[in-house]
Amino acid sequence: MFAVEPSPTIIAHRGASGYLPEHTLAAKALAYAQGADYLEQDLVLTKDGALIVQHDVTLDSTTDVAARFPGRQREWQFLRDRLHLGRGPPVARAGTFQS
């Protein structure tokens, strides 16, 4: 007797974003037409508390906002600069199996 291999589950992350702009209705329709079993959406919370469908926390990957407003500092950049994140010793170390 032969074992039947289960067919893979196809999940379209951001729709068919390799062919069309990500998270658009056209990209979702194409992913469905290409046989995707599921469409995966990315949700980002805006500063005013609204949920939007967007992959990144900035608009850099889908707009030219950074080029148009190069002097505008993002809130996360302000916090990074103020908190000195990524510099100096870590606040805490994760334990190991030996410790």
C-alpha positions as CSV (number, residue, x, y, z in Angstrom):
1,M,0.0,0.0,0.0
2,F,1.3,3.5,-0.9
3,A,1.1,6.5,1.4
4,V,-0.7,9.5,-0.1
5,E,1.3,12.6,0.3
6,P,-0.8,15.5,1.6
7,S,-0.8,18.5,-0.8
8,P,1.0,21.6,0.5
9,T,-1.0,24.5,1.9
10,I,-0.3,27.7,0.0
11,I,-0.4,30.9,1.9
12,A,-0.2,34.1,0.0
13,H,1.6,36.7,2.2
14,R,0.5,40.1,1.1
15,G,-1.4,38.6,-1.8
16,A,0.5,37.9,-5.0
17,S,3.0,40.7,-4.0
18,G,5.7,39.4,-6.4
19,Y,3.5,40.3,-9.3
20,L,1.3,43.2,-8.1
21,P,1.5,45.9,-5.4
22,E,1.2,44.2,-2.0
23,H,-2.1,44.1,-0.1
24,T,-4.1,45.4,-3.0
25,L,-7.4,43.8,-4.1
26,A,-5.7,42.9,-7.4
27,A,-2.9,41.1,-5.6
28,K,-5.4,39.2,-3.5
29,A,-7.5,38.3,-6.6
30,L,-4.4,37.0,-8.4
31,A,-3.2,35.0,-5.4
32,Y,-6.6,33.3,-5.3
33,A,-6.5,32.7,-9.1
34,Q,-3.1,31.2,-8.7
35,G,-4.5,28.7,-6.2
36,A,-3.6,30.1,-2.8
37,D,-5.5,28.4,0.0
38,Y,-5.1,31.4,2.4
39,L,-4.4,35.1,2.2
40,E,-2.2,36.4,5.0
41,Q,-2.6,40.1,6.0
42,D,-0.3,42.3,8.0
43,L,-1.9,44.7,10.4
44,V,-0.2,47.7,11.8
45,L,-1.6,50.0,14.5
46,T,-1.3,53.7,13.6
47,K,-0.4,56.4,16.1
48,D,-4.1,57.3,16.4
49,G,-5.1,53.7,17.1
50,A,-6.5,52.6,13.7
51,L,-5.6,49.2,12.3
52,I,-4.4,49.4,8.7
53,V,-3.2,46.7,6.3
54,Q,0.5,47.4,5.9
55,H,3.5,45.1,6.0
56,D,6.0,47.5,7.6
57,V,5.8,50.0,10.4
58,T,6.9,52.7,8.0
59,L,5.7,53.7,4.6
60,D,9.2,53.4,3.0
61,S,8.7,50.2,1.1
62,T,5.5,51.4,-0.7
63,T,5.9,55.2,-0.9
64,D,8.4,57.9,-1.5
65,V,7.6,59.7,1.8
66,A,11.2,59.4,3.2
67,A,12.6,61.0,0.0
68,R,9.9,63.8,0.0
69,F,10.4,64.6,3.7
70,P,14.0,63.7,4.5
71,G,14.2,66.0,7.6
72,R,11.1,64.5,9.3
73,Q,12.2,62.3,12.2
74,R,10.1,59.3,12.9
75,E,8.9,58.6,16.4
76,W,10.9,55.3,16.6
77,Q,14.0,57.2,15.5
78,F,13.5,59.7,18.3
79,L,13.0,57.0,20.9
80,R,16.1,55.1,19.6
81,D,18.2,58.2,19.9
82,R,16.9,59.1,23.3
83,L,17.1,55.6,24.8
84,H,20.4,54.7,23.1
85,L,19.0,51.3,22.0
86,G,21.5,48.9,20.6
87,R,24.4,50.6,22.3
88,G,26.3,49.5,25.5
89,P,25.8,46.4,27.6
90,P,22.5,44.6,27.4
91,V,19.9,45.3,30.2
92,A,19.5,41.6,30.9
93,R,20.9,38.3,29.6
94,A,18.9,35.3,28.7
95,G,19.9,32.2,30.7
96,T,21.3,29.1,29.0
97,F,20.6,25.4,29.6
98,Q,23.9,25.2,31.6
99,S,23.0,28.0,34.0
